[in-house]
Amino acid sequence: MKNLRLKSARALKDMSQEELAKAVGVSRQTINAIEKGDYNPTVRLCVAICRVLGVTLNDLFWDDGPQE
């Protein structure tokens, strides 16, 4: 599933994938893969991304799908 919340949060900070990648110590391709839903980041990377973007883990990575 695509992570449009990550892409949106990054855009609100006016950051490119490259800038975010450098800030958290990964490649631009990793950020792209996370946004496309092709890569499941570690908790450590999720936390680093959230800190840089000034959001919570729930804001970016919690699935708000229907609860059963």
SVG drawing of the C-alpha trace seen along z (x, -y; Angstrom):
<svg xmlns="http://www.w3.org/2000/svg" viewBox="-15 -24 38 32">
<polyline fill="none" stroke="black" stroke-width="0.4" points="0.0,0.0 1.4,-3.4 2.3,-5.7 0.8,-9.0 0.9,-10.4 4.7,-10.2 4.8,-11.9 2.4,-14.6 4.3,-15.3 7.5,-15.5 5.9,-18.0 4.6,-20.1 8.2,-20.5 9.2,-21.3 11.7,-18.5 12.7,-16.3 13.1,-12.6 16.9,-13.2 16.8,-15.8 14.8,-13.5 17.0,-10.5 20.2,-12.5 18.6,-13.7 17.8,-10.1 20.9,-8.4 19.4,-6.3 19.3,-6.5 16.7,-8.4 15.6,-5.1 14.7,-3.8 12.5,-6.8 10.9,-6.3 10.3,-2.6 8.7,-3.5 6.4,-6.0 5.5,-3.4 4.8,-0.7 7.6,1.5 9.7,1.4 8.7,1.8 11.1,-0.4 12.5,0.6 11.0,-1.1 14.3,-3.0 14.0,-4.4 10.3,-5.2 11.2,-7.1 14.0,-9.0 11.7,-10.0 9.0,-11.2 11.6,-13.3 12.8,-15.0 9.3,-15.7 7.9,-16.7 5.1,-14.1 4.2,-11.0 4.5,-7.4 0.7,-7.3 0.6,-10.2 2.7,-8.4 2.7,-4.7 -0.4,-3.6 -3.0,-1.9 -6.4,-3.5 -8.3,-0.8 -11.5,0.6 -11.3,2.4 -13.0,5.8"/>
</svg>
